[in-house]
Amino acid sequence: MELQERLNDVRSRIAAGERGAGRLAGSVQLVAVSKTFEADAIRPAIEAGQRVFGENRVQESQGKWPALKAERPDIELHLIGPLQSNKAADAVALFDVIETVDREKIARALAEEMKRQGKRLRLYVQVNTGLEPQKAGIAPDDTPAFVALCRDELGLSIEGLMCIPPAEENPGPHFALLARLAFKSGVEKLSMGMSGDYETAIAFGATSVRVGSAIFGTR
Ligand SMILES: *Cc1c(COP(=O)(O)O)cnc(C)c1O
């Protein structure tokens, strides 16, 4: 199958998921995850109308996205991988949305950089819904207070929560937990669901899904 067919297939499954959940058409945003793929492999997706992309490494993104963004200024780039504070300046310069704010140190570094660069990125707080020791993300119980700190003390624009459920578990309860935490925290957006479970995530209220291999092929 060609990239365009795979992309169309994902789009129609998202549309079916929206209908199945009684949600408005177009209420779920597709973030096409292009990590490990080079600019030439990404361009066909842009030509097919895709404008929102996700990457998990700052340095890799610096190698390909400045040129692609120069070709299409309406592209929206999301950072969906872990961020170190020494990369905050580069991340603020390149990305439009950062989905992986998960500790006070990085929240402060981002606040400072955005002020310095005169940019205001939209942000998500990453939640470690499965409390996995090897995984990034704030603990579920700490989420509402952390969102409040980011917003009220640091003035950040936190628009939602993001999670990556444990690989070997049924993702439904994790998606439901993220939705409850968003409600408690007073944020509206839910970034959840990947190639293997994005239809489930939509049923649980995802407002964006991060889909990589189902569009670009196996990595
Ligand atoms: C790689 C990645 C994805 C996409 O995963 P696929 O299974 O290829 O769809 C989504 N979210 C994050 C955080 C990722 O790192």
The ligand as a Gaussian input file, in Angstrom:
#p B3LYP/6-31G(d) Opt

LIG

0 1
 C        6.402000       6.671000      18.128000
 C        5.337000       7.296000      18.941000
 C        3.998000       7.265000      18.508000
 C        3.528000       6.563000      17.242000
 O        3.614000       5.180000      17.413000
 P        3.030000       4.185000      16.299000
 O        2.793000       2.925000      17.059000
 O        4.079000       4.059000      15.266000
 O        1.790000       4.761000      15.771000
 C        3.050000       7.913000      19.292000
 N        3.394000       8.549000      20.434000
 C        4.665000       8.603000      20.868000
 C        4.965000       9.327000      22.136000
 C        5.674000       7.975000      20.148000
 O        6.936000       8.032000      20.588000

